[in-house]
Amino acid sequence: MKKKLALTALLLQENEVFILDEPFNGVDIQSNLVIAEIIKKLKILKKTVIISSHIVSTLAATCDEIYLMKSGKIIKKVKQIDFDTLENEMKDFTVGNRIDLLGLK
């Protein structure tokens, strides 16, 4: 509820630039959908929206570019057309064959 209230207050300010830190974390599915639609509307209104998030699928649905950071430095910039490639690279790096090593049956 606090996140929804903070977002509402932010939107009432009519800023040109919005910085959202993990806007999709800790909210229910309906709120995720509402937040994504708000971001899309802000883009239509030519507003700049900067989102910090670890949820690649939600970023892919709302962003034009993703900047990957490590230790506070931008290490990669990816345009929307290459989001799938980025997600696959991240899966290979973080998961790799670790799931197979579990020997799940």
Secondary structure as GFF3:
##gff-version 3
##sequence-region A 1 105
A	DSSP	alpha_helix	2	12	.	.	.	ID=ss1
A	DSSP	beta_strand	17	21	.	.	.	ID=ss2
A	DSSP	alpha_helix	29	44	.	.	.	ID=ss3
A	DSSP	beta_strand	48	52	.	.	.	ID=ss4
A	DSSP	alpha_helix	56	62	.	.	.	ID=ss5
A	DSSP	beta_strand	65	70	.	.	.	ID=ss6
A	DSSP	beta_strand	73	79	.	.	.	ID=ss7
A	DSSP	three_ten_helix	80	82	.	.	.	ID=ss8
A	DSSP	alpha_helix	83	94	.	.	.	ID=ss9
A	DSSP	alpha_helix	98	101	.	.	.	ID=ss10
###
